[in-house]
């Protein structure tokens, strides 16, 4: 992850962009996750709006899948007691939004502020001394930025966690 973050940050990672239908990418990701065996404590659902069904963006599909995967893994890792994970796709005007949400433990306002203010993967606030804490989220931010997109995080304690990735639709 650190190597990929550095490559993306310094634009050393070549992007292999091509037109990608996001509904197909989301469904394939969910199917792969289910086929690999997700814990019974966790469930995953995919919701695609009719407007987003045929939405295409120019992207590196491997990196977009990696970003989605990191967000889903965060939901799984931070909710060992289990949670429902939702992947949704929607279109608003010229933009396409991928939302990864869960109904798990969520984050405090302080933790949410930390995530938004600094890439805290370099310092650990985790008593287990997991120095890579936050690196997956930084990678997601770098992937989104490399694709000209935006990322928004919403969370509250005991009210789950939601990340929205927004990209511009490809011109057809």
For each residue, the residues with C-beta under 8 A, 3 or more apart:
1: 4 5 132 135 136 139
2: 5 6 121 132 135
3: 6 7
4: 1 7 8 13 66 139 142
5: 1 2 8 9 135 138 139 142
6: 2 3 9 10 12
7: 3 4 10 12 13
8: 4 5 11 12 13 139 142 143 145 146
9: 5 6 142
10: 6 7
11: 8 146
12: 6 7 8
13: 4 7 8 63 146
14:
15: 59 60 63 146 147
16: 60 62
17: 58 59 60 147
18: 58 59 60 61
19: 56 57 58 170
20: 24 25 56 57 58 59 61 64
21: 24 25 54 55 56
22: 25 26 52 55 56 57 64 89 96 98
23: 26 27 48 52 53 54 55 89
24: 20 21 27 28
25: 20 21 22 28 29 61 64 65 68
26: 22 23 29 30 46 48 68 87 89 98
27: 23 24 30 31 46 48
28: 24 25 31 32 65
29: 25 26 32 33 65 68 69 72 87
30: 26 27 33 34 44 46 87
31: 27 28 34 35
32: 28 29 35 36
33: 29 30 36 38 44 72
34: 30 31 37 38 44
35: 31 32
36: 32 33
37: 34
38: 33 34 42 43 44 76
39: 42 76 82
40: 82
41: 80 81 82 83
42: 38 39 75 76 79 82 83 84 85
43: 38 84 85
44: 30 33 34 38 72 84 85 86 87
45: 84 85 86 87
46: 26 27 30 86 87 88 89
47: 86 87 88 89
48: 23 26 27 52 53 88 89
49: 52 53 88 89 90 91
50: 53
51: 55 90 91
52: 22 23 48 49 55 89 90 91 96
53: 23 48 49 50
54: 21 23
55: 21 22 23 51 52 89 91 96 169
56: 19 20 21 22 169 170 172
57: 19 20 22 96 147 167 168 169 170
58: 17 18 19 20 170
59: 15 17 18 20 63 64 147 167
60: 15 16 17 18 63 64 146 147
61: 18 20 25 64 65
62: 16 65 66
63: 13 15 59 60 66 67 143 146 147
64: 20 22 25 59 60 61 67 68 98 143 147
65: 25 28 29 61 62 68 69
66: 4 62 63 69 70 139 143
67: 63 64 70 71 139 140 143 144 165
68: 25 26 29 64 65 71 72 87 98 100
69: 29 65 66 72 73
70: 66 67 73 74 136 137 139 140
71: 67 68 74 75 100 136 140 163
72: 29 33 44 68 69 75 76 85 87 100
73: 69 70 76 77 136
74: 70 71 77 78 136 137 161
75: 42 71 72 78 79 83 85 100 102 104 161
76: 38 39 42 72 73 79 83 85
77: 73 74 80
78: 74 75 104 105 161
79: 42 75 76 82 83 102 104 105
80: 41 77
81: 41
82: 39 40 41 42 79
83: 41 42 75 76 79 102 103 104 105 160
84: 42 43 44 45 102 103
85: 42 43 44 45 72 75 76 100 101 102
86: 44 45 46 47 99 100 101 102
87: 26 29 30 44 45 46 47 68 72 98 99 100
88: 46 47 48 49 98 99 101
89: 22 23 26 46 47 48 49 52 55 96 97 98 99
90: 49 51 52 96 97 99
91: 49 51 52 55 95 96 97 169
92: 95 97
93:
94: 168 169
95: 91 92 166 167 168 169
96: 22 52 55 57 89 90 91 166 167 168 169
97: 89 90 91 92 164 165 166 167
98: 22 26 64 68 87 88 89 164 165 166 167
99: 86 87 88 89 90 162 163 164 165
100: 68 71 72 75 85 86 87 162 163 165
101: 85 86 88 160 161 162 163
102: 75 79 83 84 85 86 160 161 162
103: 83 84 159 160
104: 75 78 79 83 160 161
105: 78 79 83 157 158 160
106: 155 156 157 158 159 160 161
107: 111 112 115 155 156 157 161
108: 111 112 157
109: 112 113 156
110: 113 114
111: 107 108 114 115 155
112: 107 108 109 115 116 153 155
113: 109 110 116 117
114: 110 111 117 118 120 125
115: 107 111 112 120 134 137 153
116: 112 113 153
117: 113 114
118: 114
119: 122 134 138 141
120: 114 115 123 125 133 134
121: 2 131 132 133 134 135 138
122: 119 131
123: 120
124: 129 130 131 133
125: 114 120 133
126: 129 130 133
127:
128:
129: 124 126
130: 124 126 133
131: 121 122 124
132: 1 2 121 135 136
133: 120 121 124 125 126 130
134: 115 119 120 121 137 138
135: 1 2 5 121 132 138 139
136: 1 70 71 73 74 132 139 140
137: 70 74 115 134 140 141
138: 5 119 121 134 135 141 142
139: 1 4 5 8 66 67 70 135 136 142 143
140: 67 70 71 136 137 143 144 151 163 165
141: 119 137 138 144 145 151
142: 4 5 8 9 138 139 145 146
143: 8 63 64 66 67 139 140 146 147
144: 67 140 141 147 149 150 151 165 167
145: 8 141 142 148 149
146: 8 11 13 15 60 63 142 143
147: 15 17 57 59 60 63 64 143 144 167
148: 145 167 168
149: 144 145 165 166 167 168
150: 144 165 166
151: 140 141 144 163 164 165 166
152: 163 164 166
153: 112 115 116 161 162 163
154: 161 162 163 164
155: 106 107 111 112 159 160 161 162
156: 106 107 109 159 160
157: 105 106 107 108
158: 105 106
159: 103 106 155 156
160: 83 101 102 103 104 105 106 155 156
161: 74 75 78 101 102 104 106 107 153 154 155
162: 99 100 101 102 153 154 155
163: 71 99 100 101 140 151 152 153 154
164: 97 98 99 151 152 154
165: 67 97 98 99 100 140 144 149 150 151
166: 95 96 97 98 149 150 151 152
167: 57 59 95 96 97 98 144 147 148 149
168: 57 94 95 96 148 149
169: 55 56 57 91 94 95 96
170: 19 56 57 58
171:
172: 56
